[in-house]
Amino acid sequence: MKFSCALETSSERIRLVNVISPLIKAGYQLISQKQESSENGGNIIRVVAKSQEPKTQADLIEDLSSIEGCTLFNLEIDEDDNAASSSVPAKKVLDEKSVLSAIGAYYPKIADIVSQYEASLPADRRMTALHELGRKVGGGIYQRDYALGSPLKMPKTISRELVPALKGLSKVKAKDNIIYLIKCPFCKSSDHNHSGCHFVVGYIEGFLASNPAVDMIQVEETNCGAGSTNICEFTIR
């Protein structure tokens, strides 16, 4: 698997060697590397490398996210180099931190990452874990894209902020306090036991909870289209 990535260090004292060494120990062959100063007082480390042993995309993200003092903010994988790079061993539980890093690197194309995370979890943990992951992602998107403006109250925040945010993930329709995900990517291949839509419930809750003008709300998936219409309905109360 060949890849290129960019990591930002938390301090200028964390330099190129601090990134290269753990990658070599983890079994990667370095092709090129570059260091430059970041605007935040640290360094930007850019690396092109290739794994010397079988690695999945999840393995790569976990290895990069575990480098101390570094934040992964860009990752590109040469899919032709390893067509199976996106597969994830079903029995390996993925770390939430590495999953969030992957979501940050690939957003909004995150449905496969969420599905991989879901598949790696024990059945009794999926609902709560996907819900919590969604809350963190939704809250982060509000803070990133909408927090600088004047906070909008309900229902304007739904139509002017939440719906545009969700459009990056799926085709969306909204009517009053009901959100419809058309061809929902989080349950399109799931059976009736799926938990992928709990990510969307958490996303909506986290997004709205980050808005200081919105009172306490509750989100419920009132209809799931898995295995039928593939139109999922979420009600905000």
Biotite code that builds the C-alpha atoms (Angstrom):
import biotite.structure as struc

atoms = struc.array([
    struc.Atom([0.000, 0.000, 0.000], chain_id="A", res_id=1, res_name="MET", atom_name="CA", element="C"),
    struc.Atom([1.498, 3.307, -1.108], chain_id="A", res_id=2, res_name="LYS", atom_name="CA", element="C"),
    struc.Atom([0.280, 6.505, 0.517], chain_id="A", res_id=3, res_name="PHE", atom_name="CA", element="C"),
    struc.Atom([1.046, 10.174, 1.066], chain_id="A", res_id=4, res_name="SER", atom_name="CA", element="C"),
    struc.Atom([0.084, 12.052, 4.204], chain_id="A", res_id=5, res_name="CYS", atom_name="CA", element="C"),
    struc.Atom([0.515, 15.314, 6.062], chain_id="A", res_id=6, res_name="ALA", atom_name="CA", element="C"),
    struc.Atom([0.759, 15.598, 9.822], chain_id="A", res_id=7, res_name="LEU", atom_name="CA", element="C"),
    struc.Atom([0.930, 18.721, 11.967], chain_id="A", res_id=8, res_name="GLU", atom_name="CA", element="C"),
    struc.Atom([3.051, 18.596, 15.102], chain_id="A", res_id=9, res_name="THR", atom_name="CA", element="C"),
    struc.Atom([1.980, 20.213, 18.357], chain_id="A", res_id=10, res_name="SER", atom_name="CA", element="C"),
    struc.Atom([5.426, 21.752, 18.885], chain_id="A", res_id=11, res_name="SER", atom_name="CA", element="C"),
    struc.Atom([8.381, 22.792, 16.771], chain_id="A", res_id=12, res_name="GLU", atom_name="CA", element="C"),
    struc.Atom([10.467, 20.407, 18.882], chain_id="A", res_id=13, res_name="ARG", atom_name="CA", element="C"),
    struc.Atom([8.665, 17.502, 17.230], chain_id="A", res_id=14, res_name="ILE", atom_name="CA", element="C"),
    struc.Atom([10.515, 17.188, 13.960], chain_id="A", res_id=15, res_name="ARG", atom_name="CA", element="C"),
    struc.Atom([10.808, 14.947, 10.923], chain_id="A", res_id=16, res_name="LEU", atom_name="CA", element="C"),
    struc.Atom([12.820, 12.282, 12.713], chain_id="A", res_id=17, res_name="VAL", atom_name="CA", element="C"),
    struc.Atom([10.077, 11.907, 15.333], chain_id="A", res_id=18, res_name="ASN", atom_name="CA", element="C"),
    struc.Atom([7.665, 10.903, 12.569], chain_id="A", res_id=19, res_name="VAL", atom_name="CA", element="C"),
    struc.Atom([9.973, 8.806, 10.412], chain_id="A", res_id=20, res_name="ILE", atom_name="CA", element="C"),
    struc.Atom([11.266, 6.584, 13.207], chain_id="A", res_id=21, res_name="SER", atom_name="CA", element="C"),
    struc.Atom([7.881, 5.178, 14.323], chain_id="A", res_id=22, res_name="PRO", atom_name="CA", element="C"),
    struc.Atom([6.845, 4.657, 10.684], chain_id="A", res_id=23, res_name="LEU", atom_name="CA", element="C"),
    struc.Atom([9.980, 2.644, 9.946], chain_id="A", res_id=24, res_name="ILE", atom_name="CA", element="C"),
    struc.Atom([9.433, 0.604, 13.126], chain_id="A", res_id=25, res_name="LYS", atom_name="CA", element="C"),
    struc.Atom([5.843, -0.047, 12.015], chain_id="A", res_id=26, res_name="ALA", atom_name="CA", element="C"),
    struc.Atom([7.091, -1.562, 8.753], chain_id="A", res_id=27, res_name="GLY", atom_name="CA", element="C"),
    struc.Atom([6.884, 1.299, 6.227], chain_id="A", res_id=28, res_name="TYR", atom_name="CA", element="C"),
    struc.Atom([9.433, 2.124, 3.547], chain_id="A", res_id=29, res_name="GLN", atom_name="CA", element="C"),
    struc.Atom([9.933, 5.892, 3.211], chain_id="A", res_id=30, res_name="LEU", atom_name="CA", element="C"),
    struc.Atom([9.922, 7.210, -0.363], chain_id="A", res_id=31, res_name="ILE", atom_name="CA", element="C"),
    struc.Atom([10.082, 10.952, 0.334], chain_id="A", res_id=32, res_name="SER", atom_name="CA", element="C"),
    struc.Atom([9.681, 13.248, 3.313], chain_id="A", res_id=33, res_name="GLN", atom_name="CA", element="C"),
    struc.Atom([9.579, 16.998, 3.872], chain_id="A", res_id=34, res_name="LYS", atom_name="CA", element="C"),
    struc.Atom([9.315, 19.320, 6.867], chain_id="A", res_id=35, res_name="GLN", atom_name="CA", element="C"),
    struc.Atom([8.030, 22.898, 6.927], chain_id="A", res_id=36, res_name="GLU", atom_name="CA", element="C"),
    struc.Atom([6.903, 25.289, 9.641], chain_id="A", res_id=37, res_name="SER", atom_name="CA", element="C"),
    struc.Atom([3.191, 25.561, 10.400], chain_id="A", res_id=38, res_name="SER", atom_name="CA", element="C"),
    struc.Atom([1.256, 28.705, 11.275], chain_id="A", res_id=39, res_name="GLU", atom_name="CA", element="C"),
    struc.Atom([0.433, 27.229, 14.692], chain_id="A", res_id=40, res_name="ASN", atom_name="CA", element="C"),
    struc.Atom([4.008, 27.102, 15.941], chain_id="A", res_id=41, res_name="GLY", atom_name="CA", element="C"),
    struc.Atom([4.680, 23.480, 15.078], chain_id="A", res_id=42, res_name="GLY", atom_name="CA", element="C"),
    struc.Atom([5.817, 21.709, 11.935], chain_id="A", res_id=43, res_name="ASN", atom_name="CA", element="C"),
    struc.Atom([4.058, 20.196, 8.932], chain_id="A", res_id=44, res_name="ILE", atom_name="CA", element="C"),
    struc.Atom([5.507, 16.797, 8.071], chain_id="A", res_id=45, res_name="ILE", atom_name="CA", element="C"),
    struc.Atom([4.744, 15.470, 4.588], chain_id="A", res_id=46, res_name="ARG", atom_name="CA", element="C"),
    struc.Atom([5.542, 11.841, 3.898], chain_id="A", res_id=47, res_name="VAL", atom_name="CA", element="C"),
    struc.Atom([5.230, 9.470, 0.963], chain_id="A", res_id=48, res_name="VAL", atom_name="CA", element="C"),
    struc.Atom([5.745, 5.847, 1.959], chain_id="A", res_id=49, res_name="ALA", atom_name="CA", element="C"),
    struc.Atom([4.870, 2.243, 1.208], chain_id="A", res_id=50, res_name="LYS", atom_name="CA", element="C"),
    struc.Atom([4.036, -0.606, 3.557], chain_id="A", res_id=51, res_name="SER", atom_name="CA", element="C"),
    struc.Atom([6.417, -3.554, 3.409], chain_id="A", res_id=52, res_name="GLN", atom_name="CA", element="C"),
    struc.Atom([3.890, -5.979, 4.862], chain_id="A", res_id=53, res_name="GLU", atom_name="CA", element="C"),
    struc.Atom([0.126, -6.505, 4.401], chain_id="A", res_id=54, res_name="PRO", atom_name="CA", element="C"),
    struc.Atom([-1.718, -3.497, 5.841], chain_id="A", res_id=55, res_name="LYS", atom_name="CA", element="C"),
    struc.Atom([-5.334, -2.375, 5.688], chain_id="A", res_id=56, res_name="THR", atom_name="CA", element="C"),
    struc.Atom([-6.476, 1.241, 5.494], chain_id="A", res_id=57, res_name="GLN", atom_name="CA", element="C"),
    struc.Atom([-7.532, 0.954, 9.146], chain_id="A", res_id=58, res_name="ALA", atom_name="CA", element="C"),
    struc.Atom([-4.035, -0.267, 10.101], chain_id="A", res_id=59, res_name="ASP", atom_name="CA", element="C"),
    struc.Atom([-2.462, 2.695, 8.305], chain_id="A", res_id=60, res_name="LEU", atom_name="CA", element="C"),
    struc.Atom([-4.742, 5.246, 9.954], chain_id="A", res_id=61, res_name="ILE", atom_name="CA", element="C"),
    struc.Atom([-4.095, 3.726, 13.363], chain_id="A", res_id=62, res_name="GLU", atom_name="CA", element="C"),
    struc.Atom([-0.310, 3.775, 12.812], chain_id="A", res_id=63, res_name="ASP", atom_name="CA", element="C"),
    struc.Atom([-0.347, 7.422, 11.697], chain_id="A", res_id=64, res_name="LEU", atom_name="CA", element="C"),
    struc.Atom([-2.705, 8.533, 14.476], chain_id="A", res_id=65, res_name="SER", atom_name="CA", element="C"),
    struc.Atom([-0.538, 6.908, 17.143], chain_id="A", res_id=66, res_name="SER", atom_name="CA", element="C"),
    struc.Atom([2.519, 9.055, 16.360], chain_id="A", res_id=67, res_name="ILE", atom_name="CA", element="C"),
    struc.Atom([2.941, 11.111, 19.524], chain_id="A", res_id=68, res_name="GLU", atom_name="CA", element="C"),
    struc.Atom([2.402, 14.857, 19.272], chain_id="A", res_id=69, res_name="GLY", atom_name="CA", element="C"),
    struc.Atom([1.066, 14.728, 15.706], chain_id="A", res_id=70, res_name="CYS", atom_name="CA", element="C"),
    struc.Atom([-2.353, 15.279, 14.141], chain_id="A", res_id=71, res_name="THR", atom_name="CA", element="C"),
    struc.Atom([-3.184, 13.683, 10.810], chain_id="A", res_id=72, res_name="LEU", atom_name="CA", element="C"),
    struc.Atom([-5.002, 16.148, 8.532], chain_id="A", res_id=73, res_name="PHE", atom_name="CA", element="C"),
    struc.Atom([-4.495, 14.736, 5.056], chain_id="A", res_id=74, res_name="ASN", atom_name="CA", element="C"),
    struc.Atom([-4.151, 11.201, 3.734], chain_id="A", res_id=75, res_name="LEU", atom_name="CA", element="C"),
    struc.Atom([-4.162, 9.904, 0.171], chain_id="A", res_id=76, res_name="GLU", atom_name="CA", element="C"),
    struc.Atom([-3.895, 6.210, -0.633], chain_id="A", res_id=77, res_name="ILE", atom_name="CA", element="C"),
    struc.Atom([-2.899, 4.769, -3.978], chain_id="A", res_id=78, res_name="ASP", atom_name="CA", element="C"),
    struc.Atom([-5.862, 2.443, -4.445], chain_id="A", res_id=79, res_name="GLU", atom_name="CA", element="C"),
    struc.Atom([-4.317, 0.855, -7.553], chain_id="A", res_id=80, res_name="ASP", atom_name="CA", element="C"),
    struc.Atom([-1.315, -0.153, -5.490], chain_id="A", res_id=81, res_name="ASP", atom_name="CA", element="C"),
    struc.Atom([-3.513, -2.181, -3.146], chain_id="A", res_id=82, res_name="ASN", atom_name="CA", element="C"),
    struc.Atom([-7.130, -2.627, -4.134], chain_id="A", res_id=83, res_name="ALA", atom_name="CA", element="C"),
    struc.Atom([-7.860, -4.326, -0.824], chain_id="A", res_id=84, res_name="ALA", atom_name="CA", element="C"),
    struc.Atom([-6.518, -1.454, 1.277], chain_id="A", res_id=85, res_name="SER", atom_name="CA", element="C"),
    struc.Atom([-9.974, -0.400, 2.443], chain_id="A", res_id=86, res_name="SER", atom_name="CA", element="C"),
    struc.Atom([-10.921, -3.774, 3.892], chain_id="A", res_id=87, res_name="SER", atom_name="CA", element="C"),
    struc.Atom([-10.954, -4.131, 7.663], chain_id="A", res_id=88, res_name="VAL", atom_name="CA", element="C"),
    struc.Atom([-10.608, -7.369, 9.621], chain_id="A", res_id=89, res_name="PRO", atom_name="CA", element="C"),
    struc.Atom([-14.020, -7.938, 11.175], chain_id="A", res_id=90, res_name="ALA", atom_name="CA", element="C"),
    struc.Atom([-12.633, -9.042, 14.516], chain_id="A", res_id=91, res_name="LYS", atom_name="CA", element="C"),
    struc.Atom([-10.353, -6.058, 15.045], chain_id="A", res_id=92, res_name="LYS", atom_name="CA", element="C"),
    struc.Atom([-12.014, -3.342, 17.114], chain_id="A", res_id=93, res_name="VAL", atom_name="CA", element="C"),
    struc.Atom([-10.976, 0.019, 15.722], chain_id="A", res_id=94, res_name="LEU", atom_name="CA", element="C"),
    struc.Atom([-9.940, 2.781, 18.075], chain_id="A", res_id=95, res_name="ASP", atom_name="CA", element="C"),
    struc.Atom([-12.322, 5.759, 18.093], chain_id="A", res_id=96, res_name="GLU", atom_name="CA", element="C"),
    struc.Atom([-9.420, 8.208, 17.965], chain_id="A", res_id=97, res_name="LYS", atom_name="CA", element="C"),
    struc.Atom([-8.066, 6.690, 14.746], chain_id="A", res_id=98, res_name="SER", atom_name="CA", element="C"),
    struc.Atom([-11.575, 6.582, 13.257], chain_id="A", res_id=99, res_name="VAL", atom_name="CA", element="C"),
    struc.Atom([-12.075, 10.291, 14.018], chain_id="A", res_id=100, res_name="LEU", atom_name="CA", element="C"),
    struc.Atom([-8.715, 11.041, 12.390], chain_id="A", res_id=101, res_name="SER", atom_name="CA", element="C"),
    struc.Atom([-9.807, 9.126, 9.308], chain_id="A", res_id=102, res_name="ALA", atom_name="CA", element="C"),
    struc.Atom([-13.119, 10.988, 9.214], chain_id="A", res_id=103, res_name="ILE", atom_name="CA", element="C"),
    struc.Atom([-11.253, 14.284, 9.464], chain_id="A", res_id=104, res_name="GLY", atom_name="CA", element="C"),
    struc.Atom([-9.002, 13.281, 6.566], chain_id="A", res_id=105, res_name="ALA", atom_name="CA", element="C"),
    struc.Atom([-11.771, 11.988, 4.272], chain_id="A", res_id=106, res_name="TYR", atom_name="CA", element="C"),
    struc.Atom([-14.840, 14.073, 5.238], chain_id="A", res_id=107, res_name="TYR", atom_name="CA", element="C"),
    struc.Atom([-17.484, 14.117, 3.839], chain_id="A", res_id=108, res_name="PRO", atom_name="CA", element="C"),
    struc.Atom([-16.801, 10.739, 2.182], chain_id="A", res_id=109, res_name="LYS", atom_name="CA", element="C"),
    struc.Atom([-17.027, 8.872, 5.461], chain_id="A", res_id=110, res_name="ILE", atom_name="CA", element="C"),
    struc.Atom([-19.772, 6.258, 5.039], chain_id="A", res_id=111, res_name="ALA", atom_name="CA", element="C"),
    struc.Atom([-17.290, 3.431, 4.470], chain_id="A", res_id=112, res_name="ASP", atom_name="CA", element="C"),
    struc.Atom([-15.216, 4.504, 7.474], chain_id="A", res_id=113, res_name="ILE", atom_name="CA", element="C"),
    struc.Atom([-18.290, 4.519, 9.708], chain_id="A", res_id=114, res_name="VAL", atom_name="CA", element="C"),
    struc.Atom([-19.328, 1.132, 8.327], chain_id="A", res_id=115, res_name="SER", atom_name="CA", element="C"),
    struc.Atom([-15.859, -0.298, 8.986], chain_id="A", res_id=116, res_name="GLN", atom_name="CA", element="C"),
    struc.Atom([-15.977, 0.995, 12.544], chain_id="A", res_id=117, res_name="TYR", atom_name="CA", element="C"),
    struc.Atom([-19.451, -0.482, 13.028], chain_id="A", res_id=118, res_name="GLU", atom_name="CA", element="C"),
    struc.Atom([-18.363, -3.872, 11.683], chain_id="A", res_id=119, res_name="ALA", atom_name="CA", element="C"),
    struc.Atom([-15.363, -3.974, 14.010], chain_id="A", res_id=120, res_name="SER", atom_name="CA", element="C"),
    struc.Atom([-17.446, -3.480, 17.164], chain_id="A", res_id=121, res_name="LEU", atom_name="CA", element="C"),
    struc.Atom([-19.131, -6.162, 19.271], chain_id="A", res_id=122, res_name="PRO", atom_name="CA", element="C"),
    struc.Atom([-22.874, -6.177, 18.608], chain_id="A", res_id=123, res_name="ALA", atom_name="CA", element="C"),
    struc.Atom([-23.738, -4.972, 22.119], chain_id="A", res_id=124, res_name="ASP", atom_name="CA", element="C"),
    struc.Atom([-21.562, -1.844, 21.713], chain_id="A", res_id=125, res_name="ARG", atom_name="CA", element="C"),
    struc.Atom([-22.536, -0.710, 18.243], chain_id="A", res_id=126, res_name="ARG", atom_name="CA", element="C"),
    struc.Atom([-25.527, 1.500, 19.005], chain_id="A", res_id=127, res_name="MET", atom_name="CA", element="C"),
    struc.Atom([-23.866, 3.540, 21.755], chain_id="A", res_id=128, res_name="THR", atom_name="CA", element="C"),
    struc.Atom([-20.467, 3.718, 20.015], chain_id="A", res_id=129, res_name="ALA", atom_name="CA", element="C"),
    struc.Atom([-21.936, 4.884, 16.691], chain_id="A", res_id=130, res_name="LEU", atom_name="CA", element="C"),
    struc.Atom([-24.138, 7.416, 18.490], chain_id="A", res_id=131, res_name="HIS", atom_name="CA", element="C"),
    struc.Atom([-21.164, 8.856, 20.398], chain_id="A", res_id=132, res_name="GLU", atom_name="CA", element="C"),
    struc.Atom([-19.033, 8.975, 17.250], chain_id="A", res_id=133, res_name="LEU", atom_name="CA", element="C"),
    struc.Atom([-21.822, 10.835, 15.453], chain_id="A", res_id=134, res_name="GLY", atom_name="CA", element="C"),
    struc.Atom([-22.150, 13.389, 18.257], chain_id="A", res_id=135, res_name="ARG", atom_name="CA", element="C"),
    struc.Atom([-18.439, 14.183, 18.077], chain_id="A", res_id=136, res_name="LYS", atom_name="CA", element="C"),
    struc.Atom([-18.441, 14.506, 14.290], chain_id="A", res_id=137, res_name="VAL", atom_name="CA", element="C"),
    struc.Atom([-21.634, 16.596, 14.154], chain_id="A", res_id=138, res_name="GLY", atom_name="CA", element="C"),
    struc.Atom([-20.442, 18.878, 16.932], chain_id="A", res_id=139, res_name="GLY", atom_name="CA", element="C"),
    struc.Atom([-17.085, 19.288, 15.209], chain_id="A", res_id=140, res_name="GLY", atom_name="CA", element="C"),
    struc.Atom([-18.699, 20.220, 11.889], chain_id="A", res_id=141, res_name="ILE", atom_name="CA", element="C"),
    struc.Atom([-20.860, 22.878, 13.569], chain_id="A", res_id=142, res_name="TYR", atom_name="CA", element="C"),
    struc.Atom([-17.812, 24.356, 15.322], chain_id="A", res_id=143, res_name="GLN", atom_name="CA", element="C"),
    struc.Atom([-15.799, 24.289, 12.101], chain_id="A", res_id=144, res_name="ARG", atom_name="CA", element="C"),
    struc.Atom([-18.364, 25.692, 9.672], chain_id="A", res_id=145, res_name="ASP", atom_name="CA", element="C"),
    struc.Atom([-21.054, 27.575, 11.605], chain_id="A", res_id=146, res_name="TYR", atom_name="CA", element="C"),
    struc.Atom([-19.849, 28.691, 15.039], chain_id="A", res_id=147, res_name="ALA", atom_name="CA", element="C"),
    struc.Atom([-18.393, 31.997, 13.860], chain_id="A", res_id=148, res_name="LEU", atom_name="CA", element="C"),
    struc.Atom([-21.729, 33.365, 12.687], chain_id="A", res_id=149, res_name="GLY", atom_name="CA", element="C"),
    struc.Atom([-24.635, 34.571, 14.804], chain_id="A", res_id=150, res_name="SER", atom_name="CA", element="C"),
    struc.Atom([-26.335, 31.489, 16.292], chain_id="A", res_id=151, res_name="PRO", atom_name="CA", element="C"),
    struc.Atom([-29.629, 30.679, 14.600], chain_id="A", res_id=152, res_name="LEU", atom_name="CA", element="C"),
    struc.Atom([-32.605, 29.479, 16.590], chain_id="A", res_id=153, res_name="LYS", atom_name="CA", element="C"),
    struc.Atom([-34.860, 26.603, 15.643], chain_id="A", res_id=154, res_name="MET", atom_name="CA", element="C"),
    struc.Atom([-36.182, 26.007, 13.025], chain_id="A", res_id=155, res_name="PRO", atom_name="CA", element="C"),
    struc.Atom([-33.849, 28.230, 10.972], chain_id="A", res_id=156, res_name="LYS", atom_name="CA", element="C"),
    struc.Atom([-30.769, 26.336, 12.100], chain_id="A", res_id=157, res_name="THR", atom_name="CA", element="C"),
    struc.Atom([-32.305, 23.160, 10.660], chain_id="A", res_id=158, res_name="ILE", atom_name="CA", element="C"),
    struc.Atom([-32.971, 24.582, 7.193], chain_id="A", res_id=159, res_name="SER", atom_name="CA", element="C"),
    struc.Atom([-29.971, 26.913, 6.920], chain_id="A", res_id=160, res_name="ARG", atom_name="CA", element="C"),
    struc.Atom([-27.258, 24.932, 8.684], chain_id="A", res_id=161, res_name="GLU", atom_name="CA", element="C"),
    struc.Atom([-28.115, 21.319, 9.500], chain_id="A", res_id=162, res_name="LEU", atom_name="CA", element="C"),
    struc.Atom([-29.550, 20.418, 6.094], chain_id="A", res_id=163, res_name="VAL", atom_name="CA", element="C"),
    struc.Atom([-26.570, 21.898, 4.158], chain_id="A", res_id=164, res_name="PRO", atom_name="CA", element="C"),
    struc.Atom([-24.206, 20.066, 6.504], chain_id="A", res_id=165, res_name="ALA", atom_name="CA", element="C"),
    struc.Atom([-25.991, 16.742, 5.974], chain_id="A", res_id=166, res_name="LEU", atom_name="CA", element="C"),
    struc.Atom([-25.968, 17.213, 2.185], chain_id="A", res_id=167, res_name="LYS", atom_name="CA", element="C"),
    struc.Atom([-22.286, 16.390, 2.249], chain_id="A", res_id=168, res_name="GLY", atom_name="CA", element="C"),
    struc.Atom([-23.198, 12.918, 3.502], chain_id="A", res_id=169, res_name="LEU", atom_name="CA", element="C"),
    struc.Atom([-26.381, 12.118, 1.593], chain_id="A", res_id=170, res_name="SER", atom_name="CA", element="C"),
    struc.Atom([-29.245, 13.538, -0.415], chain_id="A", res_id=171, res_name="LYS", atom_name="CA", element="C"),
    struc.Atom([-31.454, 15.294, 2.149], chain_id="A", res_id=172, res_name="VAL", atom_name="CA", element="C"),
    struc.Atom([-34.976, 16.594, 2.431], chain_id="A", res_id=173, res_name="LYS", atom_name="CA", element="C"),
    struc.Atom([-36.498, 18.373, 5.423], chain_id="A", res_id=174, res_name="ALA", atom_name="CA", element="C"),
    struc.Atom([-40.024, 19.193, 6.480], chain_id="A", res_id=175, res_name="LYS", atom_name="CA", element="C"),
    struc.Atom([-40.424, 21.178, 9.688], chain_id="A", res_id=176, res_name="ASP", atom_name="CA", element="C"),
    struc.Atom([-38.571, 19.134, 12.324], chain_id="A", res_id=177, res_name="ASN", atom_name="CA", element="C"),
    struc.Atom([-38.238, 15.953, 10.240], chain_id="A", res_id=178, res_name="ILE", atom_name="CA", element="C"),
    struc.Atom([-35.104, 15.105, 8.269], chain_id="A", res_id=179, res_name="ILE", atom_name="CA", element="C"),
    struc.Atom([-35.104, 12.545, 5.446], chain_id="A", res_id=180, res_name="TYR", atom_name="CA", element="C"),
    struc.Atom([-31.887, 10.934, 4.200], chain_id="A", res_id=181, res_name="LEU", atom_name="CA", element="C"),
    struc.Atom([-32.466, 9.647, 0.674], chain_id="A", res_id=182, res_name="ILE", atom_name="CA", element="C"),
    struc.Atom([-30.388, 6.568, -0.187], chain_id="A", res_id=183, res_name="LYS", atom_name="CA", element="C"),
    struc.Atom([-28.924, 6.710, 3.299], chain_id="A", res_id=184, res_name="CYS", atom_name="CA", element="C"),
    struc.Atom([-25.278, 5.564, 2.961], chain_id="A", res_id=185, res_name="PRO", atom_name="CA", element="C"),
    struc.Atom([-25.117, 4.346, 6.557], chain_id="A", res_id=186, res_name="PHE", atom_name="CA", element="C"),
    struc.Atom([-27.663, 1.553, 6.186], chain_id="A", res_id=187, res_name="CYS", atom_name="CA", element="C"),
    struc.Atom([-27.867, 0.815, 2.453], chain_id="A", res_id=188, res_name="LYS", atom_name="CA", element="C"),
    struc.Atom([-26.253, -2.604, 2.832], chain_id="A", res_id=189, res_name="SER", atom_name="CA", element="C"),
    struc.Atom([-27.485, -3.374, 6.336], chain_id="A", res_id=190, res_name="SER", atom_name="CA", element="C"),
    struc.Atom([-30.090, -5.807, 7.573], chain_id="A", res_id=191, res_name="ASP", atom_name="CA", element="C"),
    struc.Atom([-32.692, -5.113, 10.237], chain_id="A", res_id=192, res_name="HIS", atom_name="CA", element="C"),
    struc.Atom([-30.062, -5.419, 12.981], chain_id="A", res_id=193, res_name="ASN", atom_name="CA", element="C"),
    struc.Atom([-27.996, -2.509, 11.654], chain_id="A", res_id=194, res_name="HIS", atom_name="CA", element="C"),
    struc.Atom([-26.879, 0.362, 13.874], chain_id="A", res_id=195, res_name="SER", atom_name="CA", element="C"),
    struc.Atom([-25.385, 2.703, 11.268], chain_id="A", res_id=196, res_name="GLY", atom_name="CA", element="C"),
    struc.Atom([-28.205, 5.225, 11.506], chain_id="A", res_id=197, res_name="CYS", atom_name="CA", element="C"),
    struc.Atom([-27.378, 5.770, 15.168], chain_id="A", res_id=198, res_name="HIS", atom_name="CA", element="C"),
    struc.Atom([-24.372, 7.653, 13.799], chain_id="A", res_id=199, res_name="PHE", atom_name="CA", element="C"),
    struc.Atom([-26.779, 10.044, 12.049], chain_id="A", res_id=200, res_name="VAL", atom_name="CA", element="C"),
    struc.Atom([-28.882, 10.437, 15.213], chain_id="A", res_id=201, res_name="VAL", atom_name="CA", element="C"),
    struc.Atom([-25.721, 11.333, 17.117], chain_id="A", res_id=202, res_name="GLY", atom_name="CA", element="C"),
    struc.Atom([-24.532, 13.631, 14.327], chain_id="A", res_id=203, res_name="TYR", atom_name="CA", element="C"),
    struc.Atom([-27.754, 15.659, 14.384], chain_id="A", res_id=204, res_name="ILE", atom_name="CA", element="C"),
    struc.Atom([-27.769, 15.839, 18.194], chain_id="A", res_id=205, res_name="GLU", atom_name="CA", element="C"),
    struc.Atom([-24.109, 16.874, 18.351], chain_id="A", res_id=206, res_name="GLY", atom_name="CA", element="C"),
    struc.Atom([-24.553, 19.477, 15.616], chain_id="A", res_id=207, res_name="PHE", atom_name="CA", element="C"),
    struc.Atom([-27.592, 21.106, 17.235], chain_id="A", res_id=208, res_name="LEU", atom_name="CA", element="C"),
    struc.Atom([-26.234, 20.822, 20.788], chain_id="A", res_id=209, res_name="ALA", atom_name="CA", element="C"),
    struc.Atom([-23.185, 22.852, 19.706], chain_id="A", res_id=210, res_name="SER", atom_name="CA", element="C"),
    struc.Atom([-25.468, 25.750, 18.768], chain_id="A", res_id=211, res_name="ASN", atom_name="CA", element="C"),
    struc.Atom([-25.852, 27.979, 21.863], chain_id="A", res_id=212, res_name="PRO", atom_name="CA", element="C"),
    struc.Atom([-29.221, 29.256, 20.576], chain_id="A", res_id=213, res_name="ALA", atom_name="CA", element="C"),
    struc.Atom([-30.779, 25.779, 20.595], chain_id="A", res_id=214, res_name="VAL", atom_name="CA", element="C"),
    struc.Atom([-32.350, 24.379, 23.742], chain_id="A", res_id=215, res_name="ASP", atom_name="CA", element="C"),
    struc.Atom([-32.108, 20.723, 24.696], chain_id="A", res_id=216, res_name="MET", atom_name="CA", element="C"),
    struc.Atom([-33.333, 18.503, 21.888], chain_id="A", res_id=217, res_name="ILE", atom_name="CA", element="C"),
    struc.Atom([-33.869, 14.829, 21.301], chain_id="A", res_id=218, res_name="GLN", atom_name="CA", element="C"),
    struc.Atom([-33.425, 13.068, 17.973], chain_id="A", res_id=219, res_name="VAL", atom_name="CA", element="C"),
    struc.Atom([-35.085, 9.791, 17.070], chain_id="A", res_id=220, res_name="GLU", atom_name="CA", element="C"),
    struc.Atom([-34.942, 7.690, 13.944], chain_id="A", res_id=221, res_name="GLU", atom_name="CA", element="C"),
    struc.Atom([-38.667, 7.331, 13.324], chain_id="A", res_id=222, res_name="THR", atom_name="CA", element="C"),
    struc.Atom([-38.325, 5.246, 10.165], chain_id="A", res_id=223, res_name="ASN", atom_name="CA", element="C"),
    struc.Atom([-35.431, 3.263, 8.708], chain_id="A", res_id=224, res_name="CYS", atom_name="CA", element="C"),
    struc.Atom([-35.264, 2.379, 5.041], chain_id="A", res_id=225, res_name="GLY", atom_name="CA", element="C"),
    struc.Atom([-32.710, -0.432, 5.388], chain_id="A", res_id=226, res_name="ALA", atom_name="CA", element="C"),
    struc.Atom([-33.662, -3.296, 3.115], chain_id="A", res_id=227, res_name="GLY", atom_name="CA", element="C"),
    struc.Atom([-36.596, -1.409, 1.569], chain_id="A", res_id=228, res_name="SER", atom_name="CA", element="C"),
    struc.Atom([-36.918, 2.235, 0.483], chain_id="A", res_id=229, res_name="THR", atom_name="CA", element="C"),
    struc.Atom([-33.480, 3.289, 1.755], chain_id="A", res_id=230, res_name="ASN", atom_name="CA", element="C"),
    struc.Atom([-35.110, 6.516, 2.965], chain_id="A", res_id=231, res_name="ILE", atom_name="CA", element="C"),
    struc.Atom([-34.386, 7.116, 6.635], chain_id="A", res_id=232, res_name="CYS", atom_name="CA", element="C"),
    struc.Atom([-36.479, 9.527, 8.685], chain_id="A", res_id=233, res_name="GLU", atom_name="CA", element="C"),
    struc.Atom([-35.208, 11.411, 11.729], chain_id="A", res_id=234, res_name="PHE", atom_name="CA", element="C"),
    struc.Atom([-37.456, 13.468, 13.991], chain_id="A", res_id=235, res_name="THR", atom_name="CA", element="C"),
    struc.Atom([-36.113, 16.311, 16.102], chain_id="A", res_id=236, res_name="ILE", atom_name="CA", element="C"),
    struc.Atom([-38.050, 17.024, 19.305], chain_id="A", res_id=237, res_name="ARG", atom_name="CA", element="C"),
])
